[in-house]
Amino acid sequence: ELDKLAKQCQSITYTKGDTIIQKGDVDKDIFIVAEGQIEVKREQKGAPIILKSGKVLGVDSLISGAVRNATCVALSPEVKVLRIASQVFMTYLPRLQTSMYDDSLKTEALK
């Protein structure tokens, strides 16, 4: 199922300073960081949040249906992300959950 989902992803390249997600937007798509670093900017004080390869952006909006709660900006000279449309992700979610559950049963059986 992951292979099928991967074929539905859109690969996007950003350069340093480009906005990937804008706070307040109503977009529900999610992004997986493939290469580079992204800074998550929120109004809260404290150390900045830096996301690296393998991390996911946009899950809060996808799950809650709320507007984007942070701005995410490309921090590296080149940042590559995989964009998954919310409709595509929600279509595959039940299948992925079943697949992961089946895999965990197989792992337990091998112990």
C-alpha positions in Angstrom: 0.0 0.0 0.0 2.9 2.4 0.7 4.1 2.0 -2.9 0.7 3.0 -4.2 0.6 6.0 -1.9 4.1 7.0 -2.9 3.0 7.2 -6.6 0.3 9.7 -5.6 2.8 12.1 -3.9 4.0 15.3 -5.5 7.7 16.0 -5.2 8.3 19.8 -4.6 11.7 21.6 -4.2 11.9 24.8 -2.2 14.9 27.1 -1.7 16.0 28.8 1.5 13.3 31.3 2.7 10.4 29.8 0.7 7.2 29.3 2.6 5.9 25.8 2.5 2.9 26.2 4.8 1.5 29.6 5.8 -0.2 30.1 9.2 -4.0 30.6 8.7 -4.2 28.8 5.4 -7.1 26.3 5.0 -5.0 23.7 3.1 -5.2 20.2 4.6 -2.4 18.5 2.6 0.5 16.9 4.4 4.2 17.1 3.6 7.0 14.7 4.3 10.5 16.2 4.5 12.7 14.3 2.0 15.8 16.4 2.1 16.9 19.5 4.0 15.6 21.3 7.0 12.4 23.3 7.7 11.8 25.8 10.4 8.4 25.8 12.1 7.5 29.4 13.2 4.9 29.8 15.8 4.1 32.8 18.0 5.3 31.0 21.1 8.6 31.9 22.6 11.4 29.4 22.9 13.8 27.6 20.7 12.8 27.3 17.1 11.5 24.0 15.9 13.6 22.5 13.1 12.3 19.5 11.1 14.7 17.2 9.2 14.3 14.4 6.7 11.6 12.0 7.5 9.4 14.4 9.5 5.8 15.2 8.6 4.2 18.6 8.4 0.5 19.5 8.4 -0.9 16.6 10.4 -2.8 18.9 12.9 -4.8 20.6 10.1 -5.5 17.2 8.5 -6.8 15.7 11.7 -8.6 18.6 13.3 -9.8 20.4 10.1 -8.5 23.7 11.6 -6.5 26.3 9.7 -2.7 26.0 9.7 -1.4 26.9 13.1 2.2 27.6 12.1 4.3 28.9 9.2 6.9 26.5 7.8 9.9 27.9 6.0 12.7 26.2 4.0 15.9 26.6 6.1 18.4 24.8 3.9 19.6 26.0 0.5 17.4 23.3 -1.1 14.5 21.5 0.6 12.6 18.6 -1.0 9.3 17.5 0.3 6.6 15.0 -0.8 3.2 16.5 -0.8 0.3 14.2 -0.2 -3.2 15.6 -0.9 -5.5 15.2 2.0 -8.1 13.3 0.0 -5.4 10.8 -1.2 -4.1 10.3 2.3 -7.6 9.7 3.8 -8.3 7.2 1.0 -5.2 5.2 1.9 -5.4 5.5 5.7 -7.7 2.6 6.4 -5.7 0.3 4.2 -2.4 1.5 5.8 -3.8 0.8 9.3 -4.9 -2.7 8.3 -1.5 -3.3 6.6 0.4 -2.1 9.7 -1.8 -4.2 12.0 -1.2 -7.3 9.9 2.5 -6.7 9.9 2.5 -6.4 13.7 0.7 -9.7 14.0 3.3 -11.4 11.8 6.1 -9.9 13.9 4.4 -11.2 17.1 4.0 -14.7 15.6 7.7 -14.9 14.8 8.7 -14.2 18.4 
